[in-house]
Amino acid sequence: MARCLQHRQMWCAAPIIQATWVPQYHANSMIRDSPQMKRILAAVKKAGIFVVLGYSERDGATIYIAQAFISPDGEIVHNRRKLKPTHAERTIWGEGQAESLKTVVDSPFGKIGGLNCWEHLLPLLRYNEYTQGVQIHVSSWPSFFGMPEPEKIAWLYHETAEASSRISQNMAIEGATFVISSSQILTEKGLEKNSILAGNPITKVPGGGFSQIFGADGKPLCEPIGEGEEGILKADICLGDIVKAKMFVDVAGHFARPDLLSLLVNPTVAKHVTTMGE
């Protein structure tokens, strides 16, 4: 939640203002192996569910836009970081490295994948996930809003809730995978807590949410909750529907032409220091 709220502050205030709140935000970002994370792991184990948790991960003096893949046993089976923070995000968060190219893990419910926000606009990264056999994909999003009034501010459509939802739906169609699009909302309390000026032409409170679940053919599987509401969306799925969808289009299978077009991936994790002789 904190990552998404500060996402709005980052866009709505001058960069120099960041020095007034980033140190506190850094201190409140969660360390992967921390008492706070252990409480979350215990809760996941008690519930017996699989969770893809979006959070601001603190590692030393750097923070990362991260996703923790937590098994029903309450264990982090994978932790990945956004490979390329988007636009103004680069002034706050670091970049993920080669280990974050892995985006899919096994689970009792199927192969679960996850990407952060505009990682969904990296076609090569999406394709890399399709080759890992994703069946249920989790799209993690901050709060996004509708198009603001053009006389108040020039804005781009791709920076809207509608566009973000369509990006998630496109991944369901393109990858023939179920997609859980999970978004954050912004409240009046959030505006105050993060020193975002009320009445700015971009944000609407309460608002910013656009959560939805899509089928392997891109069909919406439930009614979305209100854009300013928090809640739980549910849908019954059958992994066999993936086969039906891939009969028509399997971009990492029969619908590919690797002899003409292929993806080059570098899986080697870069080191800050390499000792001679290694």
WODA-V21746 format. One record per residue. RES is the residue in one small letter. PHI is phi in whole degrees, 0 to 359 (999 if undefined). Layout:
RES:PHI
RES:PHI
//
This chain:
m:999
a:301
r:300
c:290
l:293
q:290
h:302
r:289
q:302
m:299
w:277
c:261
a:230
a:295
p:306
i:296
i:292
q:301
a:296
t:276
w:229
v:300
p:302
q:292
y:296
h:302
a:296
n:266
s:288
m:267
i:281
r:303
d:256
s:225
p:302
q:295
m:294
k:298
r:295
i:295
l:299
a:295
a:293
v:296
k:297
k:297
a:281
g:68
i:240
f:255
v:233
v:252
l:260
g:273
y:203
s:273
e:267
r:262
d:221
g:68
a:268
t:248
i:243
y:227
i:279
a:238
q:228
a:258
f:267
i:247
s:281
p:299
d:277
g:77
e:239
i:280
v:272
h:195
n:223
r:234
r:238
k:306
l:293
k:219
p:307
t:270
h:50
a:294
e:301
r:293
t:278
i:236
w:253
g:276
e:264
g:288
q:248
a:301
e:296
s:275
l:291
k:285
t:238
v:229
v:230
d:282
s:209
p:297
f:255
g:130
k:276
i:253
g:241
g:199
l:223
n:255
c:49
w:282
e:299
h:291
l:262
l:264
p:300
l:290
l:290
r:301
y:297
n:302
e:290
y:300
t:290
q:273
g:78
v:302
q:242
i:230
h:251
v:252
s:265
s:263
w:228
p:281
s:286
f:230
f:231
g:285
m:296
p:288
e:295
p:299
e:285
k:266
i:198
a:282
w:220
l:256
y:300
h:293
e:262
t:232
a:296
e:299
a:296
s:296
s:295
r:293
i:299
s:296
q:295
n:298
m:295
a:299
i:291
e:295
g:266
a:49
t:227
f:290
v:232
i:258
s:267
s:246
s:239
q:266
i:242
l:243
t:244
e:301
k:297
g:295
l:301
e:293
k:298
n:254
s:57
i:270
l:295
a:292
g:84
n:292
p:285
i:258
t:276
k:226
v:237
p:289
g:180
g:100
g:270
f:205
s:299
q:196
i:238
f:242
g:280
a:291
d:254
g:92
k:287
p:298
l:255
c:202
e:275
p:291
i:280
g:300
e:294
g:247
e:253
e:255
g:183
i:240
l:262
k:230
a:204
d:272
i:232
c:231
l:299
g:297
d:295
i:295
v:298
k:300
a:293
k:284
m:299
f:268
v:215
d:235
v:292
a:252
g:221
h:293
f:266
a:258
r:229
p:298
d:288
l:248
l:225
s:215
l:252
l:259
v:239
n:255
p:273
t:282
v:281
a:288
k:251
h:290
v:227
t:241
t:280
m:303
g:100
e:281
//
